[in-house]
Amino acid sequence: MFRAILYLIIVVFLITFVRMVLGLIMRTMGEMMRSEAPASPSPAGRPPSAPISGELKRDPVCGTFVPVSTAYRKTVKGEQYHFCSAECRDKYAG
């Protein structure tokens, strides 16, 4: 009986130790991957610190909602349209 309890305690400590070591290895690998990844440029050349607040308008090409303050604009027949990117603005046939 005493031997079974001792084995159980040893197994619990071993499992805890293995989990701790694996967690440390995974965390270190994740930090290495994050630090080696180059900073991705922001989509369509926008600055990454653009404010995302205020009124939202729907892009007529891809359907995403974009803030009016950072949207690409195009006026067609007196009506102004808002786009998420220069590519969507250029695709719009209006």
C-alpha contacts under 8 A as a table, 3 or more apart, distances in Angstrom:
res1	aa1	res2	aa2	distance
1	M	4	A	5.25
1	M	5	I	6.50
2	F	5	I	5.27
2	F	6	L	6.21
3	R	6	L	5.02
3	R	7	Y	6.16
4	A	7	Y	5.10
4	A	8	L	6.14
5	I	8	L	5.00
5	I	9	I	6.22
6	L	9	I	5.17
6	L	10	I	6.21
7	Y	10	I	5.05
7	Y	11	V	6.10
8	L	11	V	5.12
8	L	12	V	6.20
9	I	12	V	5.14
9	I	13	F	6.26
10	I	13	F	5.16
10	I	14	L	6.12
11	V	14	L	5.03
11	V	15	I	6.09
12	V	15	I	5.20
12	V	16	T	6.13
13	F	16	T	5.06
13	F	17	F	6.05
14	L	17	F	5.03
14	L	18	V	6.09
15	I	18	V	5.15
15	I	19	R	6.10
16	T	19	R	5.18
16	T	20	M	6.16
17	F	20	M	5.08
17	F	21	V	6.23
18	V	21	V	5.15
18	V	22	L	6.08
19	R	22	L	5.15
19	R	23	G	5.95
20	M	23	G	5.12
20	M	24	L	6.18
21	V	24	L	5.13
21	V	25	I	6.22
22	L	25	I	5.03
22	L	26	M	6.08
23	G	26	M	5.12
23	G	27	R	6.01
24	L	27	R	5.15
24	L	28	T	6.11
25	I	28	T	5.19
25	I	29	M	6.15
26	M	29	M	5.07
26	M	30	G	6.10
27	R	30	G	5.09
27	R	31	E	6.26
28	T	31	E	5.16
28	T	32	M	6.18
29	M	32	M	5.06
29	M	33	M	6.18
30	G	33	M	5.13
30	G	34	R	6.19
31	E	34	R	5.07
31	E	35	S	6.10
32	M	35	S	5.23
32	M	36	E	6.14
33	M	36	E	5.31
33	M	37	A	6.20
34	R	37	A	5.42
35	S	38	P	7.82
41	P	45	G	7.08
42	S	45	G	5.66
42	S	46	R	5.75
42	S	47	P	6.47
42	S	48	P	5.81
43	P	46	R	6.25
43	P	85	S	7.76
44	A	85	S	5.93
44	A	86	A	6.67
46	R	50	A	7.41
47	P	50	A	5.88
50	A	70	T	6.88
51	P	69	S	7.48
51	P	70	T	7.32
52	I	67	P	6.14
52	I	69	S	7.75
52	I	70	T	7.56
53	S	67	P	6.23
53	S	69	S	7.74
54	G	67	P	6.25
54	G	68	V	7.03
54	G	69	S	7.35
55	E	67	P	5.72
55	E	68	V	5.80
56	L	65	F	5.85
56	L	66	V	5.27
56	L	67	P	4.42
56	L	68	V	5.77
57	K	65	F	5.40
57	K	66	V	5.45
57	K	67	P	6.33
57	K	68	V	6.37
57	K	82	H	6.34
58	R	63	G	5.74
58	R	64	T	5.66
58	R	65	F	4.36
58	R	66	V	6.27
58	R	82	H	6.95
58	R	83	F	7.47
59	D	62	C	5.90
59	D	63	G	4.82
59	D	64	T	5.38
59	D	65	F	6.05
59	D	66	V	6.98
59	D	81	Y	7.62
59	D	82	H	5.82
59	D	83	F	4.74
59	D	84	C	6.25
59	D	88	C	7.91
60	P	63	G	5.57
60	P	81	Y	7.72
60	P	82	H	7.78
60	P	83	F	7.24
60	P	92	Y	7.66
61	V	83	F	7.72
61	V	88	C	5.94
61	V	89	R	7.87
61	V	91	K	7.37
61	V	92	Y	6.28
62	C	88	C	7.17
64	T	84	C	7.11
65	F	84	C	7.56
66	V	70	T	7.32
66	V	71	A	6.01
66	V	82	H	7.51
66	V	83	F	7.01
66	V	84	C	5.80
67	P	70	T	5.66
67	P	71	A	5.98
68	V	71	A	5.21
68	V	82	H	7.12
71	A	82	H	5.58
71	A	83	F	5.52
71	A	84	C	5.70
71	A	85	S	7.43
72	Y	82	H	5.62
72	Y	83	F	4.91
72	Y	84	C	6.25
72	Y	85	S	6.18
72	Y	86	A	6.52
72	Y	89	R	6.95
73	R	80	Q	6.68
73	R	81	Y	5.64
73	R	82	H	4.70
73	R	83	F	6.14
73	R	89	R	7.37
74	K	80	Q	5.70
74	K	81	Y	5.31
74	K	82	H	6.66
74	K	83	F	7.96
74	K	89	R	6.90
75	T	78	G	5.93
75	T	79	E	5.36
75	T	80	Q	4.22
75	T	81	Y	6.10
76	V	79	E	5.32
76	V	80	Q	6.34
76	V	81	Y	7.56
76	V	94	G	6.63
82	H	89	R	7.94
83	F	86	A	7.31
83	F	88	C	6.14
83	F	89	R	5.65
84	C	88	C	6.73
84	C	89	R	7.79
85	S	88	C	5.38
85	S	89	R	6.36
86	A	89	R	4.94
86	A	90	D	6.09
87	E	90	D	5.16
87	E	91	K	6.18
88	C	91	K	5.04
88	C	92	Y	6.27
89	R	92	Y	5.45
90	D	93	A	7.93
